[in-house]
């Protein structure tokens, strides 16, 4: 068998001679595996040549010849090596606008008949090359289903470094791309103007997405796309629960609140608050024209015409700046009497701020509220020491969440423990009154006389300690009748719990 001679010829770059000899061998024994192997490696050298020259037509021709050999499934070595060349030429095709998707489709139809080692470096690179132009490729879902996301290598689930920049893990990119294509739907015409959402495919895909969300909690975007997919299915009851983990991480991005408004489509008040939150964030104007227009539509429906005109004016200014068309809805609005007869504000920040709290509370509705009492306030550091019970007390930062807290305030809070030193992150804070004490047994109302011995700076009301500060600030005297509130407090000197007066009514 001329295996050695064929190998020497192709390694010397004498491909025509190598091909002639390999063809003669194969024609003499068409079913001989060694003859097929010898010619397949000559074909591989041609693939390298045409990939380097970027000769797509001849490259495809050689792929078809390789396919025609009908090699067995265990003959993976030639295909694993060919994958590098296939990926190389696919990447090159996608660098030229407009992308020639006919050639990409042709190569895919051939390649899906090949046998690859799965998973492997070359197989992942093959995926990466076809994935590169998924946004405009109508067969991306078909390709992904053939390739099989179960074939990602462990390395494909980790971020990469490229030119000093961190690149999202290939697997996360894949799940995002697949989700986007499902949400956009399958084109029903040549121009993609009509699309169909494949409900069955979404339902079969969601468990795979759930697995990724569970196993890779550092991936930020899969929960977002799960929410979008649930919205596409019309499952409003589950979508918020799925979206909340993502929304908490990206709460300062306007489009998170834009999607939140979509989730609350049937609750206009909550939708209103979400748009206020979205527009309150620092965002480039050209990014939020759609968000402003959606909000303006809500404002018009509520007959808040000055506020609506303020939003519309900003939209038109941005569109004119970028040379964008003034769409039909905007054109109709600016011809109405209410638009002509109303003034605009400088901005709608006052309106936004009025509704921010309602929107932000959405993020933490899965965290239970609890009542606590303010034990101490450090105004310089914006820190509150609180107590709920003998076993539950600590401190948190109240900046931007609460104005002018005082000792004795009863707060309804959502808290998240941070570390083990009693520090908590306050997610939401709301003041309530003594009438709302409920089952909070760490405070009690006081109505009795002050006992203060001569020469002592402090005093007692029954078993309740009254500090020198309270006595001085309120100019209290022995036998004064005191109406106030006492709080259970830990005395570090005595290493014991006791009651202290915190408020005088």
N, C-alpha and C positions, 0 to 999 in steps of 0.2 A: 504494500500500500504506500502511496506517495505522500504520506502525512508529513514526513520530515522535509521533503522538497517544497511542498506547498507552504509550510510554515516559514522556511527560509526565504522564499520568494516574497511573501507578504511582509515579512519583517524588513526585507531589503527595499520595500516600496514598489516592487514589481507586481502590482495588483492585477494587471491584465493577464500576465503569464500565470499567476497563481490561480486566477479565476478559470482560465482555460483548462488548466490541469485538474482543478477541483470539479469542474463540470464533466470532464471526461470520466473521472472516477465515479461520479454519481450516476451518470448515464449508464455505465457498465453494470452498476449494482444499485438501483434506485432505492432499495429498502435497507441498504447497509447503513447502520447508525454512524460508523466512522466516516463514511463519505459525506453524510449530512453535517456532521460536526466540522469536518475540514472546510466545506464550502461556507458554513455559517460564520466561521472566523474570518474568512475572506470578505463576506458581506459586512462584518463588523468593521473591518478596516475601511471599507467604502463609506460606512455611516460616519466614521471619524472624519474622513476626507470631506464629505458633503456638509457635515455640520460646521466644520472649520470654514469652508467656502460659502456657507449659508446658501446652499443649492437645495431648496426645499423639494422641488419636483423630483430630482434624482434621489434625494434622501427617502422620499415616500416610496419611490420605485423599489429601492433596496429593502425597505421595511416589508413591502408586499412579498418580495422574494423570500425573505426570512420567514414570514408567515406561511408561505407555501411549502416549506419543508415539513410542516406538521410534526414538529419535534414533540417528544413525550413530555409529560408534566414534570418529570424529574430532571429534565434538561434545562436547569435554571441559570447556569453560569453564563451562557451566551446572552441571555435576556437581561440578567443583572448588569452586565457590562454595557449592553446596548442602552439601558435606561439612562446612563450618564449622557450619552450622545443625544438621545431623544429629549431629555430635559434641556440640554444646551440649546437645541434648535427651537424648542418651544419658547424658551425665554427670549430668544432673538426675535421670533415672530411678533411677540407682544410688545417689543420696543418700537415697532413701526406703526404709525397711525395712518389710516384706520387698520385695526388688527384684522388679519385675514383668518376669520373663524372657520372658513371652509377648509383650510389646510389643517387647522387644529382638530376639527371634527374628523377629517380623514385619518389623521394620525391616531386619534383616540379609537376609531373603529378598528384599526389594525392592532394597536397595542393591547386592547382588551382581550385579544386572542393569545397573548404571550403568557409565559409562566415565569413568575418572579419569586425570589426569596422574600417571605413576609414574616415579620418585619425585617427591614434592612436599610442601610444608608441609602442605597440607590433607589429603593422603592419610595422612601420618604422624599428624596429629591424629585422623583417623578411626580409625586403629588404636588409638591411645592410649585413646580413649573406650570402645571395645568391650573392650579389654584390662582396663579398670579393675576389672571384676567377674569376672575369669576364674575365680576359685577355685570359684565356685558355678554357672558357666555350662557346661552340658553340651555346647554346640556350639562351645566355644572352639577346639578343634583344627581343626574344619571352617572356622571363620572365618579362622584363621591361614593355613591352606593356601590359601584363596581370596585373602587379602590378599597373601601372598607376602613372606617375609622378605628376599628379594633386592631389595625395593623400599625398604628403609631408606635415608635420605639419609646422607651422611657425618656430618652433625651428630648423627644418631641414635646414633652409636657413641661419643659423648663424654658425659661426666657434665654435669649441669646444676646451676645454683645457684638455689635457691628459698628466699626468706626467710632468707638467710644459711646455708642448709643445703645440703649437696651431695647431689644426687639421682643414683642409679644411671642409667647410660646406658639409653635406651629399648630399644636392641637387646639389651643384656644382660638387661633385664627380660623381654623377649620370649622369649629362649632358655630362661631359667629357668622361665617360666610353661609353655611348651610341654613342657619336660622333666617338670615336676611332673604335668601332665595325663597324659602317657604312663605315668608310674610309677603313678599312681592307677588308671589303666585306664578303660575306657569303661563307663558304667552300662548294665546289662542290664534293669533294672526302673525303675519310676517313682520309687522311693525311693532308688535308688543303693546298695542293700545288696549287690547282686551286680554285680561288675565283671569285665571281660575285658581282659587285657593284649594289646595289638596288637603282636605280635612283628615282623611285617613293617614296620609303621610305625616302630618303634624302629630297626630295621636300616637303613631308608632315611634316618632322621633323624641317626643317629650321624655320618656323614661331614660333615654340615653343622655339627654341634657341634664336631667335630674342627677344622674350618677356623676357627671362631671362637676356639677355644682357642689355636690356632697364631698367628693374626693379632692377637689381642688378649690377650697374656699378663697384662696388668694386671687383667683380669676375674677375680675371685676364685672365683666360684661355678660356672661351667660345668664345671670338672674334677670337682667334687663330684657334680654331677648326671650326668655321664658315668659315674661309678662306680656310682651308683644304678641307672642304666639297664642297665649291664652285669650288675649283680646280678640285675635283673629278667629278663635273658636267660639267667642261669645261667652266665655266662662268668667263672668265678672266677679263671682264669689271667691275664686281662688287667685285671681290676678294680683290683688294687693298684697296678699301674704307672700307671693312669690317675688314681688318687686321690692318689698321693704328692705331686705338686706343690701341690695344694690343702692337704693335711694339714700340710705343712711351714709354710705361711703361717698357718694357723689352729690351730696345735698347742695353743693355750691355751684352746680352746673345747671343752667337754665333748662336744658332739654329734659332733665329728670322731672322737673315740675310740669313741663309741657306734656310728658307722658302721663304724669299723675292726673292732670286735668282730663286727659283722655279716659283714664280709668274711672273717674267720677263723672262720666258723661251725663248720667241721669240725675246727678245731684248738683244743680247749678250753683248753689252757695259754696260748696266745697270746690267746685271747678273754678269759681271766681277767685277764691283764696289761693289756689294753686297758680293761676296766672299772675296774681299779684306777687307771689313769691318769685316766680320765674323772672318777671320784669324788674324786680328789686335788685337782682344780682348784677354785678359788673360784667357786661357782655358787649361785644361789638355789635353796633346797630344793624349791620348787614346780616348778622346771624339770626336776629330776632324779629324780622319783619313779619314772618308768618305768625309768630306768637302774639305780636301786637295786634295783628288783624283779627285773630281769633278772640282776643280779649275785647277789642273794639266792638265786635259783634255782640258779645255779652252785655257790654255797656249800653249799646243801642237798645237791646231788648229790655233793659231796666230803665230806659229813658234818662240815663245819665249822660246827657248830650255834651256838656262841656268836657267831661272826662273822655268821652268817645272822640270828640274832635281833637283833643290833645294827642291821643294815640294815632289817629289818622294822619294828622299833620306830620308827626315824626316818621310815619311809614312813607308818605309821599316824598318827604325830604330825602330820605335814604334811597328810595327808588330813582329819583331824579339824579342824585349824585352818582349812581352807578350806571345810569342809562338804561334802567329796567322799565318795562312796560307798567303803566298804571292799569291794574286789572279791572274787570267789569264791576265787581262789588265796590271798590274804591270810587270808581267813576260815578256810580249811582249815588253813593253817600254824599259826595261833595256837591251834588245838585239839589239836595233836599233842603227844605226850609229850616229844619233844626240845625243843619250844618251852617247855613248862611247866617242865621240869627243868633248863634251862640259864640262866645269867646273861647279862647283856649287858655289853659294854665301853662305855667313854665314847664311843669312836669306833673306826674300823678303820684309823686312819692308819698304824699300824705295819705292818699287812698291805699297805696300798697302797704304802708306801715300799719294801717288800721287792721289789715287782714292777715298779716304775716303769721301771727301766733296760731291762728286756726289752721293754716297750712302746715306749719312746722309740727304741730301736734299729731299730724297723720303719721309721721315717721315713727312715733313712739307709742302708738296705740296698742301695740302688742306687749308693752311694758306696763305692769299694773301700777296704779297710783297708790300712794299711801300718805297718811297724815303724820307730820312731824312738827316739833316745836323748836323755834329758834332759841338757843341757849346763850349764844354769844355772837357778836358781829365784829369782824375786823374790816373796817371800811377802807383802810389803805390797800389791803390785799384783796378786797372783795370776797372775803371768806365768811361763811356761816358755819358755826358749830350747831349741830342739831341733835335732838334725842327723840326716839320713838318708844323705846323701852329700855330696861336695864341691859338687855343683850344687843340692842340695835341703836347705835349712835355713832356719830362721826362728824365729818365736815365736808363742804363742797364750795366751789366758786360760783357766785351768783351773778357775775358780770353779764350784762346784756339780757338777763332773764328776770330781774327783779329790781325795783326801785325802792330805795330807802327802807330796807328791812330794819326791824327793831327787835330787841330781846322780847320774847313772849309771843311773837307772831306765830300763828298756826298756818302751816303751809301744806298744800296738796302738791306732792312732788312725784316725779318719776326719776329714780336714781339708778346709776350703774356703778357697781363697785370697781375701783381701780387700785390694784395692789392689795396689800394686807395691813396697811397702817391706818385704816379708818377713813381713807379718802374716797370720795364718790364723785362721779360726774353727774351733774344735774342735767337731765334731758328736758324737763319742763317743770315750771314752778307757778303756783297760783295761790294767792292769799285767800284764806277763808276766815270766818268769824268764830267767836267762842261758842256761838249757838250750834256750830257744826262739829263740835268735839267728838260726837259719836262715842265709840268705845275706847277712846284714847284715855288711858288711866294714869298717865304721867303728869297730868295737870289737874288742878282742882280749884274751884272758886273759893275765895277767902272772904269772910265777913265777921270780924271780931276785933277786939281791942289789942293794941300793941303793948307788950310788956318790955320795958327797957330799964335795967338797973342803973342806978346812979353811977356815973363814971364810965359806963360802957358805951362804946360807939355803935354797937349793934343791938338788935332786939329780937323778940319772938312774938308770933301770933299763934297761940297754941304750940304745935310742934314745927311751925314754919319759921325758918331763919330769915331775918330781915337785915340786909347788908348795910354797912355805914353809908355807902353811896346813895342808896334809896332814902335813908333817913335824912341825909344832908340835902339831897336834891329836892325833897318834898317837905323839908322842915318838919319832920314828924316828932311828936312828943309822946311821952309815956301816957297810956290810956287813950290815945287817939283811936277812934273807930276806923278801921281800914277795910275798904272793899277792893279786892284785887284778885290776882291769879297767882297760884303757886305752881312750881315746877319741880318734879323729881330730879335730883342732881346728885352726882357722885362727889363726895368730899375726899380728896386725895390725902389730906393730912390724917383724917380719921379712918381712911380706907373703908368708908361705909356710905350707903345711900341715905339721903335725907331730903327734906323739902326746903325750897327757898322761894321767897317772894320775888317775882319777876315783873309784875305789873300792878300799878295802882290806878284804879279807874277814877 
